[in-house]
């Protein structure tokens, strides 16, 4: 006793529905072939990502080994400033306000201009990403990553 859609819905409508559903069925061989192609593409993309990360690590090593503070020191300096500002705003400030309230001497903690701080931080992080994008796509003035 098999399932027959045309007996439930009606002759011609059921047959049309069965034909439409049959169009979307994929043979196991074709599904395996498509899955193999997708896996090949995924592996290729992963290899490219590893190459990009390796190239960025080499650039970072060169910058870090430079004796000039302007080459080796600007990124850590900006990172520490942004990290300190965020820690001050979201950790130290609330704890200070809480403790001052507990000792019955409520003192407001000064707030930072988070708009400027976040613009600086996200800009710094975003520009690194944009530069990598330029190198990957061989934009004018950059050498293509391989």
C-alpha positions in Angstrom: 0.0 0.0 0.0 1.8 3.0 -1.3 1.2 6.7 -0.9 -0.5 8.2 -3.9 -0.9 11.9 -3.9 -3.4 11.9 -6.8 -5.9 9.8 -4.9 -5.9 12.4 -2.1 -5.9 15.6 -4.1 -7.6 14.5 -7.3 -6.4 13.0 -10.6 -5.0 15.8 -12.7 -4.0 18.1 -9.8 -2.3 15.3 -8.0 -0.4 14.2 -11.1 0.7 17.8 -11.7 1.8 18.1 -8.1 3.8 14.8 -8.3 5.5 16.0 -11.5 6.5 19.3 -9.9 7.9 17.5 -6.8 9.7 15.1 -9.0 11.6 18.0 -10.7 13.2 18.9 -7.3 14.4 15.4 -6.5 18.1 15.1 -7.0 19.9 11.8 -7.7 22.4 10.7 -5.0 25.2 10.8 -7.5 24.5 14.5 -8.4 24.2 15.4 -4.8 27.5 13.8 -4.0 29.1 15.5 -6.9 27.8 18.9 -5.8 28.9 18.2 -2.3 32.4 17.3 -3.5 32.6 20.5 -5.5 31.5 22.6 -2.5 34.1 20.9 -0.3 36.8 21.6 -2.9 35.9 25.3 -3.0 35.8 25.4 0.8 39.3 23.9 1.1 40.6 26.4 -1.5 39.2 29.3 0.5 40.7 28.0 3.7 44.1 27.7 2.0 43.8 31.3 0.8 42.9 32.4 4.3 45.9 30.6 5.8 48.1 32.3 3.2 46.7 35.7 4.1 47.1 35.2 7.8 50.7 34.0 7.3 51.5 37.0 5.2 50.0 39.4 7.8 52.1 37.6 10.5 55.2 38.3 8.5 54.3 42.0 8.1 53.7 42.2 11.9 57.1 40.6 12.6 58.8 43.1 10.3 57.0 46.0 12.1 57.7 44.7 15.5 61.4 44.1 14.8 61.9 47.7 13.6 64.0 49.9 16.0 61.9 53.0 15.4 59.2 53.7 17.9 57.0 55.2 15.1 56.9 51.9 13.3 56.9 49.4 16.1 55.1 51.5 18.7 52.1 53.2 17.2 49.8 50.2 17.1 50.5 49.1 20.7 50.2 52.7 21.9 46.8 53.2 20.2 45.6 49.8 21.4 46.6 50.6 25.0 44.9 54.0 24.9 41.7 52.5 23.5 41.8 49.5 25.9 42.4 51.8 28.9 39.6 54.1 27.9 37.1 51.3 27.5 38.2 49.7 30.8 37.9 53.0 32.5 34.4 53.6 31.1 33.0 50.2 31.5 34.8 48.7 34.5 36.6 51.3 36.7 33.8 53.9 36.4 30.9 51.7 37.4 32.9 50.2 40.3 34.0 53.6 41.5 30.4 54.9 41.4 29.1 51.8 43.2 31.8 52.0 46.0 31.3 55.7 46.5 27.5 55.1 46.9 28.2 52.3 49.3 30.3 54.6 51.6 27.4 57.1 51.4 29.5 59.7 49.5 28.1 59.4 46.0 30.5 60.8 43.5 29.9 60.7 39.8 32.7 59.3 37.7 33.7 61.4 34.7 32.5 60.0 31.4 34.6 59.7 28.3 33.4 60.7 24.8 32.7 57.2 23.6 31.9 58.4 20.1 35.4 59.6 19.6 37.0 56.6 21.4 34.9 54.1 19.4 35.6 55.9 16.1 39.3 55.7 16.9 39.2 52.0 17.9 36.9 50.8 15.1 38.8 52.9 12.6 42.0 51.4 13.6 40.6 47.9 13.4 38.7 48.6 10.2 41.6 50.1 8.4 43.7 47.0 9.0 40.9 45.0 7.4 40.6 47.3 4.5 44.3 47.2 3.8 44.2 43.4 3.8 41.3 43.5 1.4 43.3 45.8 -0.9 46.3 43.5 -0.8 44.2 40.4 -1.6 42.6 42.1 -4.6 45.8 43.9 -5.8 44.5 47.4 -5.5 46.5 50.3 -7.0 49.7 50.8 -4.9 49.7 47.4 -3.3 51.2 44.1 -4.1 48.9 41.1 -4.4 49.0 38.5 -1.6 49.6 35.1 -3.0 
